[in-house]
């Protein structure tokens, strides 16, 4: 749909009549709509409200500064040109500034001779030049600059613009357009989730607060003892403990170690009793259960293989969170308003840190034994 943009032209008038004509002609040749002081036959305070409305309705604002400051008619002691400029800047309208390149060459009849007006002009010129501006020497050169600058401004920051009434959308069409955009956004979100997930319908997969039972092993290499027990936990409880490690990618071995640490912290007293024969050993997770956990979270679209470039001699496999996994981690870990996660600790300085606050430093990429530990038989 072809749009026409409204461009407000601001400058002193009599001394810049030729320049204003070139600017307005350039805007019209581009099929846009010029607006400016020609619309306001009398310049007094009663006109300011109308000027504000016209500037608000404009898509771009052009200011031309040469040898005159203009009549000081504002209560604040500034000219209408400067007041219009300040208002456009404050309103966030794209401002295109054009300043005469050689003020000394301007004929005396078109310059201020009053010292106060000259000082105000210099101050205003500095204000305008504090933003990107173009410098011109003649009205014709100014017209060409306006075309170039306006094309760039429209490309960089398209305005709202105007369209013919018979081409404008009705209220019903606008509502339909909004509805279509919402549907497209929902479809894109669904598509993104489907791409992250390895199965089409994750609602059929176990996850969240559903329970899962995993084997926890403990091996004491000094006395060649190994013990194991089954620990019951939930998928979200596991994910809550391991996901922060994958926020910036982590090796599979270290993530696996964090799962083992989670199982230790989740184990009941009866579970721990079954590990008594190797109580001083290192906890580990059996390979079958580790593959189960890793595959489940990948199927749910929460984790994926790492993608960062690594040194050639780095043979580790890495895991990372997907965007969906990152959101799920935030949902699980972020503290709701009005809650204090450490409120139950009290003021006892000797209170112990949670046992699962840190993970063992050993990497389970390689098992402690040269042979793969066997998963205990189901009892």
C-alpha positions as CSV (number, residue, x, y, z in Angstrom):
1,X,0.0,0.0,0.0
2,X,1.5,3.3,-1.1
3,X,2.0,5.8,1.7
4,X,2.6,9.5,1.7
5,X,4.5,11.0,4.6
6,X,3.9,14.3,6.2
7,X,7.1,16.4,6.6
8,X,7.1,19.5,8.8
9,X,9.4,22.3,7.6
10,X,10.7,24.7,10.2
11,X,12.8,27.8,9.6
12,X,12.7,31.6,9.6
13,X,10.6,32.8,6.7
14,X,11.5,35.9,4.8
15,X,15.3,35.4,4.7
16,X,14.8,31.7,3.6
17,X,11.9,32.0,1.2
18,X,13.9,30.5,-1.7
19,X,15.3,27.7,0.5
20,X,11.9,26.9,1.8
21,X,10.5,26.8,-1.7
22,X,13.2,24.3,-2.7
23,X,12.6,22.1,0.3
24,X,8.8,22.1,-0.2
25,X,9.3,21.4,-3.9
26,X,11.6,18.5,-3.1
27,X,9.0,17.0,-0.7
28,X,6.2,17.4,-3.3
29,X,8.3,15.8,-6.1
30,X,8.6,12.7,-3.8
31,X,4.8,12.6,-3.5
32,X,4.9,13.5,0.2
33,X,3.1,16.2,2.1
34,X,4.9,19.3,3.4
35,X,3.6,21.2,6.4
36,X,4.9,24.4,8.0
37,X,4.3,28.0,8.9
38,X,2.5,28.7,5.7
39,X,-0.4,27.0,7.5
40,X,-0.3,29.5,10.3
41,X,-1.1,33.1,9.1
42,X,-0.4,34.6,12.6
43,X,2.4,33.6,14.9
44,X,1.3,34.0,18.4
45,X,0.8,31.9,21.5
46,X,-2.8,31.0,20.5
47,X,-1.4,29.2,17.4
48,X,1.0,27.0,19.4
49,X,-1.6,24.3,20.2
50,X,-2.3,23.9,16.5
51,X,1.4,23.7,15.6
52,X,1.9,21.0,18.2
53,X,-0.9,19.0,16.6
54,X,0.6,19.3,13.1
55,X,4.0,18.3,14.4
56,X,2.5,15.3,16.2
57,X,0.8,14.3,12.9
58,X,4.0,14.6,11.0
59,X,6.3,11.7,10.2
60,X,9.5,13.7,9.8
61,X,10.7,17.1,10.8
62,X,13.1,19.4,8.8
63,X,14.8,22.4,10.3
64,X,16.8,24.9,8.2
65,X,19.2,27.3,9.9
66,X,21.0,30.2,8.2
67,X,21.6,33.8,9.2
68,X,18.5,34.8,11.3
69,X,17.3,33.5,14.6
70,X,13.7,34.7,14.3
71,X,11.4,36.8,16.4
72,X,11.5,36.1,20.1
73,X,7.8,35.7,20.9
74,X,7.9,32.8,23.3
75,X,7.5,33.4,27.0
76,X,10.7,31.4,27.6
77,X,12.6,33.8,25.4
78,X,13.1,31.6,22.3
79,X,11.9,31.8,18.7
80,X,9.1,29.7,17.2
81,X,11.7,27.8,15.1
82,X,13.6,26.7,18.2
83,X,10.4,25.9,20.1
84,X,9.2,23.7,17.2
85,X,12.6,22.0,17.0
86,X,12.6,21.3,20.8
87,X,9.1,19.9,20.6
88,X,9.9,17.6,17.6
89,X,13.0,16.2,19.4
90,X,11.0,15.7,22.6
91,X,8.2,14.0,20.6
92,X,10.7,11.5,19.1
93,X,10.0,12.6,15.5
94,X,13.0,11.9,13.2
95,X,14.8,15.3,12.8
96,X,16.6,16.2,9.6
97,X,18.8,19.3,10.1
98,X,20.3,21.5,7.4
99,X,22.7,24.3,8.3
100,X,24.2,27.0,6.1
101,X,27.8,26.1,5.5
102,X,29.2,29.7,5.4
103,X,27.1,32.1,7.5
104,X,29.6,34.9,6.7
105,X,28.7,34.8,3.0
106,X,25.0,35.4,3.7
107,X,23.9,38.9,2.6
108,X,23.6,41.4,5.5
109,X,19.8,41.9,4.9
110,X,19.3,38.2,5.7
111,X,21.4,38.1,8.9
112,X,20.8,39.3,12.5
113,X,22.6,42.5,13.5
114,X,21.4,42.5,17.0
115,X,24.0,41.0,19.4
116,X,21.3,39.2,21.5
117,X,19.8,37.6,18.4
118,X,23.2,36.6,17.1
119,X,24.1,35.0,20.4
120,X,20.8,33.1,20.4
121,X,21.3,32.0,16.8
122,X,24.8,30.7,17.5
123,X,23.5,28.8,20.5
124,X,20.6,27.3,18.5
125,X,23.0,26.4,15.6
126,X,25.2,24.5,18.1
127,X,22.1,22.7,19.4
128,X,21.1,21.6,15.9
129,X,24.6,20.6,15.1
130,X,24.8,18.4,18.2
131,X,22.9,15.9,16.0
132,X,23.8,14.7,12.4
133,X,23.2,17.6,10.0
134,X,23.9,18.5,6.4
135,X,25.6,21.8,5.3
136,X,24.4,23.7,2.3
137,X,25.6,26.7,0.3
138,X,22.6,27.4,-2.0
139,X,18.8,26.8,-2.2
140,X,19.3,24.3,-5.1
141,X,21.9,22.3,-3.2
142,X,19.6,22.3,-0.2
143,X,16.7,20.8,-2.3
144,X,18.9,17.9,-3.5
145,X,20.1,17.2,0.1
146,X,16.5,17.1,1.3
147,X,15.6,14.4,-1.2
148,X,18.6,12.2,-0.3
149,X,18.2,12.6,3.4
150,X,14.5,12.0,3.4
151,X,14.9,8.8,1.3
152,X,17.5,7.6,3.9
153,X,15.2,8.5,6.8
154,X,12.2,6.7,5.4
155,X,14.3,3.6,4.7
156,X,15.9,3.7,8.2
157,X,12.8,4.6,10.2
158,X,9.5,4.3,8.2
159,X,6.8,6.6,9.6
160,X,3.1,5.9,9.9
161,X,2.2,7.9,6.8
162,X,-1.1,8.6,5.1
163,X,-3.1,6.6,2.6
164,X,-6.1,7.4,0.5
165,X,-9.4,6.7,2.3
166,X,-10.5,4.1,-0.3
167,X,-7.3,2.2,0.3
168,X,-7.3,2.3,4.1
169,X,-8.4,-0.8,6.1
170,X,-11.7,-0.8,7.9
171,X,-11.9,-1.5,11.6
172,X,-13.0,-5.0,10.8
173,X,-10.1,-5.5,8.5
174,X,-7.7,-4.3,11.1
175,X,-9.1,-6.7,13.7
176,X,-8.8,-9.5,11.2
177,X,-5.2,-8.6,10.5
178,X,-4.4,-8.6,14.2
179,X,-6.1,-12.0,14.6
180,X,-4.0,-13.4,11.7
181,X,-0.8,-12.0,13.2
182,X,-1.6,-13.7,16.5
183,X,-2.3,-17.0,14.7
184,X,1.0,-16.7,12.8
185,X,2.9,-16.1,16.1
186,X,1.2,-19.1,17.7
187,X,2.1,-21.3,14.7
188,X,5.7,-20.1,14.8
189,X,5.9,-20.9,18.5
190,X,4.5,-24.4,17.9
191,X,6.9,-24.9,15.0
192,X,9.8,-23.8,17.2
193,X,8.8,-26.3,20.0
194,X,8.4,-29.1,17.4
195,X,11.9,-28.4,16.1
196,X,13.4,-28.5,19.6
197,X,11.5,-31.7,20.5
198,X,12.5,-35.0,18.9
199,X,8.9,-36.3,19.0
200,X,5.9,-34.6,17.6
201,X,3.6,-35.0,20.7
202,X,5.6,-34.6,23.9
203,X,2.4,-34.8,26.0
204,X,2.7,-38.6,25.7
205,X,6.1,-38.5,27.3
206,X,6.9,-38.8,31.0
207,X,8.1,-35.6,32.5
208,X,7.4,-32.8,35.0
209,X,6.4,-34.0,38.5
210,X,6.1,-37.6,37.3
211,X,8.3,-40.0,39.3
212,X,11.2,-42.0,37.9
213,X,13.3,-44.6,39.7
214,X,17.0,-44.7,38.9
215,X,19.9,-46.8,40.1
216,X,22.6,-45.1,42.2
217,X,26.0,-46.8,42.6
218,X,28.8,-46.1,45.0
219,X,32.3,-47.6,44.4
220,X,35.2,-47.6,46.9
221,X,38.2,-48.4,44.8
222,X,40.5,-48.7,47.9
223,X,38.7,-51.8,49.1
224,X,37.3,-52.8,45.8
225,X,33.7,-52.5,47.0
226,X,30.6,-51.5,45.0
227,X,27.1,-51.0,46.3
228,X,23.9,-49.9,44.6
229,X,20.3,-48.9,45.4
230,X,17.3,-47.6,43.6
231,X,16.3,-43.9,44.2
232,X,13.0,-42.4,43.4
233,X,12.8,-38.9,42.2
234,X,11.0,-36.8,39.6
235,X,12.0,-35.6,36.1
236,X,11.7,-31.9,37.1
237,X,13.7,-32.5,40.3
238,X,16.5,-33.9,38.2
239,X,16.3,-31.2,35.6
240,X,16.3,-28.5,38.3
241,X,19.6,-29.7,39.5
242,X,21.4,-30.3,36.2
243,X,20.1,-27.6,33.9
244,X,22.2,-24.7,35.2
245,X,25.4,-26.6,34.2
246,X,24.2,-26.7,30.6
247,X,23.2,-23.1,30.3
248,X,26.6,-22.4,28.7
249,X,27.2,-26.0,27.6
250,X,28.8,-28.7,29.7
251,X,30.5,-32.1,29.1
252,X,28.2,-35.1,29.3
253,X,30.5,-36.5,32.0
254,X,30.0,-33.6,34.4
255,X,26.2,-33.5,33.7
256,X,26.1,-37.2,34.5
257,X,28.0,-36.6,37.7
258,X,25.4,-33.9,38.7
259,X,22.6,-36.5,38.2
260,X,24.5,-38.9,40.5
261,X,24.8,-36.1,43.1
262,X,21.1,-35.4,42.8
263,X,20.3,-39.0,43.5
264,X,22.6,-38.9,46.6
265,X,20.7,-35.8,47.9
266,X,17.3,-37.4,47.1
267,X,18.1,-40.8,48.6
268,X,16.2,-41.9,51.7
269,X,17.9,-43.2,54.9
270,X,16.9,-46.7,53.8
271,X,18.5,-46.1,50.4
272,X,21.7,-44.8,52.0
273,X,21.8,-47.9,54.3
274,X,22.0,-50.1,51.3
275,X,25.2,-48.3,50.2
276,X,26.9,-48.8,53.6
277,X,29.4,-51.4,52.4
278,X,31.0,-48.8,50.1
279,X,30.0,-45.6,52.0
280,X,33.3,-43.9,51.5
281,X,33.3,-44.4,47.8
282,X,32.4,-42.2,44.9
283,X,28.7,-42.1,43.7
284,X,28.1,-42.8,40.1
285,X,25.3,-43.3,37.7
286,X,24.9,-46.5,35.7
287,X,25.2,-46.1,31.9
288,X,21.7,-47.4,31.0
289,X,20.0,-45.0,33.4
290,X,22.2,-42.1,32.2
291,X,21.3,-42.8,28.6
292,X,17.6,-42.9,29.7
293,X,17.8,-39.5,31.4
294,X,19.7,-37.9,28.5
295,X,17.3,-39.3,25.9
296,X,14.2,-38.3,27.8
297,X,15.3,-34.7,28.2
298,X,16.3,-34.6,24.5
299,X,12.9,-36.0,23.5
300,X,11.2,-33.4,25.6
301,X,13.1,-30.7,23.7
302,X,14.9,-29.5,26.7
303,X,18.5,-30.3,25.9
304,X,20.6,-30.9,22.7
305,X,24.2,-31.6,21.7
306,X,26.7,-28.7,22.2
307,X,27.5,-26.6,19.2
308,X,30.4,-24.4,20.3
309,X,33.7,-24.9,18.6
310,X,36.3,-26.8,20.7
311,X,40.0,-27.5,20.4
312,X,40.9,-30.5,18.2
313,X,42.2,-32.4,21.2
314,X,39.0,-32.0,23.1
315,X,37.2,-35.3,22.7
316,X,34.4,-34.7,25.2
317,X,30.8,-34.7,24.2
318,X,28.9,-31.5,25.3
319,X,25.3,-30.8,26.1
320,X,23.4,-27.5,26.0
321,X,19.9,-26.2,26.8
322,X,17.5,-25.5,24.0
323,X,15.6,-22.2,24.2
324,X,12.6,-24.2,25.5
325,X,14.9,-25.9,28.0
326,X,16.2,-22.5,29.2
327,X,12.7,-21.2,29.7
328,X,11.8,-24.4,31.7
329,X,14.9,-24.0,33.9
330,X,13.9,-20.4,34.6
331,X,10.4,-21.5,35.5
332,X,11.7,-24.2,37.9
333,X,14.4,-22.1,39.6
334,X,13.3,-18.5,39.6
335,X,12.0,-17.4,43.0
336,X,8.4,-16.3,43.0
337,X,7.6,-12.9,44.5
338,X,7.1,-12.9,48.2
339,X,9.2,-16.1,48.8
340,X,12.6,-16.4,50.4
341,X,14.4,-19.6,49.3
342,X,16.6,-19.6,52.4
343,X,14.0,-18.5,54.9
344,X,14.0,-21.9,56.6
345,X,17.7,-21.8,57.3
346,X,17.3,-19.3,60.0
347,X,20.0,-17.1,61.5
348,X,22.3,-20.0,62.6
349,X,25.7,-19.3,61.1
350,X,26.6,-22.9,61.5
351,X,23.8,-24.1,59.3
352,X,25.1,-26.5,56.7
353,X,24.9,-25.9,53.0
354,X,22.6,-28.3,51.1
355,X,24.4,-31.4,50.2
356,X,23.5,-31.0,46.5
357,X,24.7,-27.4,46.3
358,X,27.8,-28.5,44.5
359,X,28.7,-31.4,42.3
360,X,31.7,-33.8,42.7
361,X,34.6,-32.7,40.5
362,X,35.3,-36.0,38.9
363,X,34.1,-36.5,35.3
364,X,32.2,-39.6,34.6
365,X,33.0,-39.6,31.0
366,X,35.2,-42.6,31.7
367,X,34.1,-45.1,34.3
368,X,36.4,-45.8,37.3
369,X,36.7,-49.5,36.1
370,X,38.2,-50.4,32.8
371,X,35.0,-52.4,32.1
372,X,31.5,-50.9,32.0
373,X,29.7,-51.4,35.3
374,X,26.7,-53.7,35.0
375,X,23.2,-52.3,35.8
376,X,21.9,-54.2,38.8
377,X,19.1,-56.7,37.9
378,X,15.6,-55.4,38.7
379,X,14.4,-56.7,42.0
